[in-house]
């Protein structure tokens, strides 16, 4: 790692910790005097503020190449995206907002875990059936409250642009909720920028040394929640099409 990259990574780590702590503790302090700020909608204002600050702070160059997030009258949305990096979470929150379903290990990452809890992240241990049941209940509650819910149905991060099969359990919480619509999202990274075969610390350090990290995003049209394996596969193919659009823009 060159000296400039080392300095950049250290500065970003400090900036991320400082900005995240400032937003988290401001929300907690202000909610003591204004109870409205402790509600899901009050928290969303802080989440939006946090994401708009942290995207440029980490050097993320977000390039939206297709589609728009619908506004007014539609939703809540079950946001469904392919998964290539922890940065996917920041991008989805920035574009759509809402609550994220995340691996339980995120809770233990310094600063990141605090930010995740402050933004009402739903944690799940996929090896623990009881954890899965609790997560589905929390996901359903968030959707009933009218909040968007962000999921990555591949189950983990992968390299490349191929969208792997979706886990049907990712859609269980939304079934039977007539107002919920799926909002597909396709993301593309430069080869080698994905989170794979390394620790979170190693990944963050590697990405933080770079001047910019471009991410290409394509937003699809809202559609019904899949109910059958065939409908789930159709949705996966739709996300694949969006990833192809994003990767084509990357490669142009």
Legacy VTK file of the C-alpha trace (Angstrom):
# vtk DataFile Version 3.0
C-alpha trace
ASCII
DATASET POLYDATA
POINTS 252 float
0.000 0.000 0.000
1.490 3.358 -1.000
1.702 6.247 1.518
-1.064 8.224 -0.216
-3.378 5.214 -0.158
-2.602 4.574 3.511
-3.359 8.182 4.400
-6.569 8.120 2.380
-7.747 4.911 4.096
-6.961 6.272 7.559
-8.768 9.519 6.815
-11.829 7.720 5.527
-11.946 5.381 8.498
-11.777 8.334 10.862
-14.309 10.305 8.833
-16.715 7.367 8.669
-16.489 6.800 12.424
-16.883 10.493 13.222
-19.793 11.104 10.841
-21.611 7.928 11.859
-21.207 8.615 15.579
-22.349 12.217 15.126
-25.532 11.176 13.317
-26.307 8.267 15.656
-25.861 10.225 18.873
-27.623 13.292 17.490
-30.637 11.140 16.709
-30.618 9.655 20.194
-30.214 13.027 21.900
-32.818 14.871 19.839
-35.352 12.059 20.182
-35.347 12.684 23.937
-36.855 16.126 23.358
-38.883 15.284 20.254
-40.497 11.843 20.430
-41.381 12.056 16.734
-37.699 11.565 15.914
-37.786 8.167 17.652
-40.457 6.872 15.243
-39.525 4.957 12.079
-40.200 8.063 9.983
-38.184 10.272 12.295
-35.278 7.858 12.117
-35.516 7.799 8.335
-34.559 11.483 8.226
-31.319 10.675 10.029
-30.726 7.623 7.824
-31.061 9.817 4.722
-28.689 12.393 6.194
-26.172 9.693 7.095
-26.227 7.971 3.682
-25.906 11.236 1.750
-22.815 12.062 3.789
-21.145 8.671 3.819
-21.398 7.982 0.062
-18.953 10.740 -0.980
-16.930 10.336 2.217
-16.004 6.771 1.214
-15.261 7.801 -2.348
-18.243 5.956 -3.831
-18.991 7.180 -7.343
-22.604 6.075 -7.822
-23.715 5.979 -11.453
-27.459 5.372 -11.942
-27.770 4.127 -15.493
-31.465 3.196 -15.766
-34.823 3.594 -14.042
-36.201 5.791 -11.312
-37.429 5.046 -7.812
-41.237 5.555 -7.859
-42.613 8.228 -5.585
-46.031 8.676 -4.040
-48.804 6.126 -3.772
-46.794 2.978 -4.419
-45.148 0.691 -1.943
-43.877 -0.079 0.512
-41.194 -1.787 -1.536
-39.336 -5.012 -0.988
-36.085 -3.916 -2.627
-34.365 -6.928 -4.209
-30.756 -6.630 -5.411
-27.760 -8.753 -6.313
-25.017 -8.714 -3.659
-21.359 -7.994 -4.356
-20.091 -5.846 -1.480
-21.166 -4.339 1.855
-21.301 -1.097 -0.138
-24.493 -2.459 -1.745
-26.252 -1.633 1.522
-25.184 2.019 1.386
-26.211 2.294 -2.260
-29.664 0.772 -1.671
-30.283 2.966 1.374
-29.153 6.018 -0.593
-31.408 5.252 -3.561
-34.511 3.923 -1.833
-34.197 4.204 1.951
-35.663 1.731 4.368
-34.635 -1.153 6.586
-31.958 -3.703 5.691
-31.869 -7.451 6.337
-28.262 -8.262 7.237
-26.010 -11.054 8.481
-25.845 -11.130 12.269
-22.048 -10.722 12.203
-22.436 -7.096 11.087
-23.609 -6.231 14.595
-20.114 -6.966 15.951
-18.189 -4.721 13.534
-17.024 -1.549 15.345
-18.939 1.607 14.341
-20.662 -0.256 11.478
-22.604 -2.335 13.997
-23.680 0.800 15.865
-24.826 2.397 12.634
-26.714 -0.758 11.652
-28.576 -0.902 14.963
-29.374 2.820 14.821
-30.929 2.364 11.366
-33.113 -0.523 12.618
-31.212 -3.157 10.632
-32.761 -6.607 10.983
-30.092 -9.191 11.812
-30.390 -12.866 10.971
-28.278 -15.933 11.680
-29.202 -18.313 8.863
-27.887 -21.268 10.852
-30.342 -20.566 13.673
-33.966 -21.331 12.847
-35.270 -19.185 15.725
-33.241 -16.238 14.447
-34.820 -16.709 11.036
-38.325 -16.715 12.491
-37.610 -13.537 14.473
-36.180 -11.868 11.385
-39.257 -12.662 9.289
-41.495 -11.186 11.990
-39.395 -8.005 12.103
-39.356 -7.762 8.306
-43.126 -8.145 8.144
-43.594 -5.533 10.853
-41.458 -3.046 8.919
-43.484 -3.582 5.741
-46.792 -3.254 7.611
-45.496 0.049 9.016
-45.021 1.183 5.424
-41.221 1.057 5.421
-39.178 -0.182 2.487
-37.237 -3.381 3.157
-33.908 -4.129 1.438
-32.929 -7.774 0.892
-30.207 -9.613 -1.026
-31.804 -12.974 -1.894
-28.572 -14.570 -3.147
-27.786 -14.955 0.551
-24.156 -13.812 0.423
-21.716 -11.886 -1.762
-20.312 -13.222 -5.038
-17.908 -12.102 -7.729
-18.875 -11.313 -11.299
-22.136 -10.286 -12.926
-24.055 -13.570 -12.787
-27.052 -13.361 -10.436
-27.194 -16.571 -8.416
-30.434 -18.387 -7.468
-32.652 -16.563 -5.007
-33.523 -17.964 -1.595
-37.320 -18.119 -1.404
-37.253 -17.271 2.297
-36.310 -13.691 1.420
-39.892 -13.138 0.246
-41.759 -14.876 3.062
-42.362 -11.725 5.089
-44.069 -9.936 2.192
-46.503 -12.638 1.182
-50.125 -11.750 1.831
-49.399 -8.017 2.142
-51.303 -6.666 -0.855
-49.714 -3.196 -0.880
-46.131 -4.465 -0.997
-44.366 -4.439 -4.369
-40.941 -5.735 -5.310
-38.518 -3.101 -6.599
-35.643 -4.870 -8.424
-32.174 -3.327 -8.396
-29.104 -4.399 -10.355
-25.568 -3.418 -9.306
-22.239 -3.762 -11.086
-18.666 -3.272 -9.890
-15.306 -3.329 -11.564
-13.826 -6.846 -11.513
-11.913 -7.294 -8.270
-13.911 -4.729 -6.300
-16.266 -7.370 -4.875
-16.208 -8.633 -1.292
-15.091 -12.224 -1.543
-12.532 -14.372 0.258
-11.414 -11.661 2.681
-12.420 -10.156 6.014
-14.553 -7.034 6.256
-11.528 -5.127 7.587
-9.428 -6.225 4.612
-12.173 -5.297 2.150
-12.793 -1.885 3.686
-9.066 -1.174 3.839
-8.578 -2.183 0.206
-11.470 -0.068 -1.046
-10.636 2.914 1.180
-7.171 3.306 -0.333
-8.630 4.045 -3.762
-9.458 7.557 -4.887
-12.859 6.485 -6.210
-14.964 3.311 -6.196
-17.470 3.437 -9.083
-20.713 1.496 -8.725
-23.267 1.234 -11.531
-26.951 0.843 -10.587
-30.061 0.093 -12.647
-33.548 0.361 -11.089
-36.413 -1.763 -12.418
-40.181 -1.438 -12.480
-42.258 -2.431 -9.410
-43.832 -5.878 -9.637
-45.785 -8.308 -7.475
-44.103 -10.354 -4.760
-43.266 -13.822 -6.175
-45.343 -16.665 -4.796
-43.997 -19.676 -6.663
-40.530 -20.988 -7.610
-41.277 -20.017 -11.212
-42.119 -16.435 -10.252
-39.001 -16.263 -8.079
-36.880 -17.355 -11.045
-38.581 -14.759 -13.248
-37.637 -12.088 -10.714
-34.038 -13.353 -10.628
-33.918 -13.031 -14.412
-35.265 -9.487 -14.144
-32.507 -8.559 -11.711
-30.021 -10.211 -14.093
-31.276 -7.968 -16.897
-30.708 -4.913 -14.701
-27.224 -6.118 -13.776
-26.511 -6.562 -17.489
-27.604 -2.971 -18.102
-25.352 -1.739 -15.299
-22.371 -3.822 -16.447
-22.838 -2.673 -20.058
-22.593 0.925 -18.873
-19.486 -0.031 -16.895
-17.851 -1.638 -19.909
-18.794 1.064 -22.406
LINES 1 253
252 0 1 2 3 4 5 6 7 8 9 10 11 12 13 14 15 16 17 18 19 20 21 22 23 24 25 26 27 28 29 30 31 32 33 34 35 36 37 38 39 40 41 42 43 44 45 46 47 48 49 50 51 52 53 54 55 56 57 58 59 60 61 62 63 64 65 66 67 68 69 70 71 72 73 74 75 76 77 78 79 80 81 82 83 84 85 86 87 88 89 90 91 92 93 94 95 96 97 98 99 100 101 102 103 104 105 106 107 108 109 110 111 112 113 114 115 116 117 118 119 120 121 122 123 124 125 126 127 128 129 130 131 132 133 134 135 136 137 138 139 140 141 142 143 144 145 146 147 148 149 150 151 152 153 154 155 156 157 158 159 160 161 162 163 164 165 166 167 168 169 170 171 172 173 174 175 176 177 178 179 180 181 182 183 184 185 186 187 188 189 190 191 192 193 194 195 196 197 198 199 200 201 202 203 204 205 206 207 208 209 210 211 212 213 214 215 216 217 218 219 220 221 222 223 224 225 226 227 228 229 230 231 232 233 234 235 236 237 238 239 240 241 242 243 244 245 246 247 248 249 250 251
